[in-house]
Amino acid sequence: MYIPKYFKVENVDGILDFVQKNSFGTIVTTKKGKPIATHLPLGLNKKGDDYYITGHMAYGNPQWRTFETCKDVLIMFQGPHAYISSSWYNQENVPTWNYQAVHVYGKAIILENDELIEDLTKMLEKYEGNRENPVLWDKLSTHLLEKELKGIVGFKIKVGEIQAAYKLSQNRNESDYINIISKLQNEGNSNSEQMAELMKNRM
């Protein structure tokens, strides 16, 4: 990923926190030289000193069969993004786009059945735990679980290289920066509002 120096992020703990909070990612591999991708909810787990991205996909999805032949898998995570009008600057310029993006590279390995069950249990706890009537692993029937497990393939990707770009108008002067936040807050859409909040928090 091309990252201008203004927008490069090197705080690993902060990046991993971003991945946890923006866990719906895109996995990219190649099949006979052609890029293929799948969009999935993913987990981030630490074992010893290593971090792993975990998840599962449908057995019928051919991408998991590329894991063995791909030296590295690319996983992309994205946060809020918003159009930035050049009319918001005090001087003539061109418009741009603010965003947060993280790329993670690593080798993918297929999960054993007990590892897959452990990962699915954690995922349900993460997304169902705060629900009024949580549907957790131990509340589902054995018959249903056995049937569903046959239809998916679990995987883990050992985190190797991490690249992160947070383009939040860091290269603008204070006056423009404050004005951009104000304009974003009044755009009337959630992405712009979230971007404004991110920019406010780094002041």
C-alpha positions as CSV (number, residue, x, y, z in Angstrom):
1,M,0.0,0.0,0.0
2,Y,1.4,3.4,-0.9
3,I,1.5,5.6,2.2
4,P,2.7,9.2,2.1
5,K,4.8,10.1,5.2
6,Y,2.1,12.3,6.7
7,F,-0.4,9.4,6.9
8,K,1.8,6.5,7.9
9,V,0.9,4.8,11.2
10,E,3.4,2.8,13.2
11,N,1.8,2.3,16.6
12,V,1.2,-1.4,16.5
13,D,-1.1,-1.6,19.5
14,G,-3.2,1.2,18.1
15,I,-3.4,-0.6,14.7
16,L,-4.4,-3.9,16.3
17,D,-7.1,-2.1,18.3
18,F,-8.3,-0.6,15.0
19,V,-8.5,-4.2,13.5
20,Q,-10.6,-5.4,16.5
21,K,-13.0,-2.5,16.1
22,N,-13.3,-2.7,12.3
23,S,-13.2,-6.5,12.0
24,F,-15.2,-6.9,8.8
25,G,-12.3,-7.4,6.4
26,T,-11.4,-8.4,2.9
27,I,-9.1,-11.4,2.2
28,V,-7.2,-11.3,-1.0
29,T,-5.3,-14.3,-2.6
30,T,-4.4,-15.3,-6.2
31,K,-5.6,-18.2,-8.3
32,K,-3.6,-18.8,-11.4
33,G,-2.4,-15.2,-11.3
34,K,-5.8,-13.7,-10.9
35,P,-6.7,-11.9,-7.6
36,I,-9.7,-13.2,-5.8
37,A,-11.3,-11.7,-2.6
38,T,-13.8,-12.6,0.1
39,H,-15.4,-10.2,2.5
40,L,-15.7,-11.7,6.0
41,P,-16.0,-10.9,9.8
42,L,-12.6,-11.8,11.3
43,G,-11.1,-12.2,14.7
44,L,-7.8,-11.2,16.1
45,N,-6.2,-13.5,18.7
46,K,-2.8,-13.6,20.4
47,K,-1.0,-16.8,21.2
48,G,2.3,-16.4,22.9
49,D,4.1,-13.5,21.1
50,D,2.2,-14.0,17.8
51,Y,-1.0,-12.5,16.6
52,Y,-3.4,-14.4,14.3
53,I,-6.3,-13.2,12.1
54,T,-9.0,-15.9,12.3
55,G,-12.2,-16.6,10.4
56,H,-14.2,-19.0,8.3
57,M,-15.7,-19.2,4.8
58,A,-18.1,-21.4,3.0
59,Y,-16.7,-24.8,2.0
60,G,-18.0,-24.0,-1.6
61,N,-15.9,-20.9,-1.7
62,P,-12.8,-21.8,-3.8
63,Q,-10.6,-19.2,-2.2
64,W,-9.7,-21.4,0.8
65,R,-8.0,-23.9,-1.6
66,T,-5.6,-21.1,-2.6
67,F,-4.2,-20.8,0.9
68,E,-1.7,-23.6,0.4
69,T,-0.2,-22.2,-2.7
70,C,-0.1,-18.5,-1.7
71,K,3.0,-17.4,0.1
72,D,1.2,-14.5,1.6
73,V,-2.5,-13.6,2.1
74,L,-3.5,-10.0,2.2
75,I,-6.2,-8.9,4.6
76,M,-7.6,-5.4,4.3
77,F,-9.5,-3.5,7.0
78,Q,-11.2,-0.1,6.5
79,G,-12.5,2.5,8.9
80,P,-14.6,5.6,8.2
81,H,-13.9,7.6,5.0
82,A,-15.2,10.9,3.6
83,Y,-14.9,13.2,0.7
84,I,-13.0,16.5,1.5
85,S,-14.0,19.4,-0.7
86,S,-11.3,21.9,-1.6
87,S,-13.8,24.7,-1.0
88,W,-13.2,24.0,2.7
89,Y,-9.6,25.3,2.4
90,N,-8.4,28.9,2.7
91,Q,-6.4,28.7,-0.5
92,E,-7.0,27.2,-4.0
93,N,-6.4,23.4,-4.1
94,V,-7.9,20.2,-5.3
95,P,-10.4,17.9,-3.4
96,T,-9.3,14.7,-1.7
97,W,-10.6,11.8,0.4
98,N,-9.9,11.0,4.0
99,Y,-9.8,7.4,5.2
100,Q,-8.3,4.8,7.5
101,A,-6.9,1.6,6.0
102,V,-4.9,-1.3,7.4
103,H,-3.2,-4.1,5.4
104,V,-2.1,-7.3,7.1
105,Y,0.1,-9.9,5.4
106,G,0.6,-13.5,6.5
107,K,0.5,-17.2,5.8
108,A,-2.9,-18.8,6.0
109,I,-3.4,-22.2,7.7
110,I,-6.6,-24.3,7.8
111,L,-8.0,-24.7,11.3
112,E,-8.6,-28.1,12.9
113,N,-12.2,-28.8,14.0
114,D,-11.6,-28.0,17.6
115,E,-9.8,-24.8,16.7
116,L,-12.7,-23.8,14.5
117,I,-15.2,-24.4,17.3
118,E,-13.1,-22.3,19.7
119,D,-13.0,-19.5,17.1
120,L,-16.7,-19.6,16.4
121,T,-17.5,-19.6,20.2
122,K,-15.3,-16.5,20.6
123,M,-17.0,-14.8,17.6
124,L,-20.5,-15.4,19.0
125,E,-19.4,-14.1,22.4
126,K,-18.1,-10.9,20.8
127,Y,-21.1,-10.1,18.7
128,E,-23.9,-11.7,20.7
129,G,-22.7,-11.1,24.2
130,N,-24.4,-7.7,24.7
131,R,-27.6,-8.7,23.0
132,E,-30.9,-9.1,24.9
133,N,-31.2,-12.7,24.0
134,P,-27.7,-13.8,23.0
135,V,-27.3,-16.8,20.7
136,L,-24.1,-18.4,22.1
137,W,-22.5,-21.7,21.1
138,D,-23.7,-23.7,24.0
139,K,-27.3,-22.6,23.4
140,L,-27.4,-24.1,19.9
141,S,-28.4,-27.7,19.2
142,T,-25.7,-30.3,18.5
143,H,-27.6,-31.4,15.4
144,L,-27.6,-27.8,14.0
145,L,-23.9,-27.2,14.8
146,E,-22.7,-30.5,13.3
147,K,-24.6,-29.7,10.1
148,E,-23.3,-26.1,9.8
149,L,-19.7,-27.1,10.6
150,K,-19.7,-29.3,7.5
151,G,-20.4,-26.3,5.3
152,I,-17.5,-24.1,6.4
153,V,-13.7,-24.0,6.5
154,G,-11.9,-22.2,9.3
155,F,-8.5,-20.6,8.9
156,K,-5.9,-18.6,10.8
157,I,-3.4,-16.2,9.3
158,K,-0.2,-15.5,11.3
159,V,0.3,-11.7,11.3
160,G,3.5,-10.8,9.5
161,E,3.8,-7.4,7.9
162,I,1.4,-4.7,8.9
163,Q,0.8,-1.5,6.9
164,A,-1.5,1.3,8.1
165,A,-2.6,4.6,6.6
166,Y,-4.8,7.1,8.4
167,K,-5.4,10.1,6.1
168,L,-7.0,12.6,8.4
169,S,-5.9,15.9,6.9
170,Q,-2.7,16.0,9.0
171,N,-1.0,17.9,6.2
172,R,-3.4,20.9,6.5
173,N,-2.9,24.0,8.6
174,E,-4.9,24.4,11.8
175,S,-7.5,26.8,10.3
176,D,-8.3,24.4,7.4
177,Y,-8.3,21.4,9.7
178,I,-10.8,22.9,12.1
179,N,-13.0,24.0,9.1
180,I,-12.9,20.5,7.6
181,I,-14.2,19.1,10.9
182,S,-17.0,21.6,11.0
183,K,-18.0,20.9,7.4
184,L,-17.9,17.1,7.9
185,Q,-20.1,17.4,11.0
186,N,-22.8,19.1,8.9
187,E,-22.7,16.7,5.9
188,G,-25.5,14.6,7.2
189,N,-24.0,11.1,6.8
190,S,-22.5,8.8,9.3
191,N,-19.2,8.3,7.6
192,S,-18.5,12.1,7.5
193,E,-19.6,12.4,11.2
194,Q,-17.3,9.5,12.2
195,M,-14.4,11.1,10.3
196,A,-15.0,14.4,12.0
197,E,-14.9,12.7,15.4
198,L,-11.6,11.0,14.5
199,M,-10.1,14.3,13.5
200,K,-11.3,16.0,16.6
201,N,-9.8,13.3,18.8
202,R,-6.3,13.7,17.4
203,M,-6.2,17.5,18.0
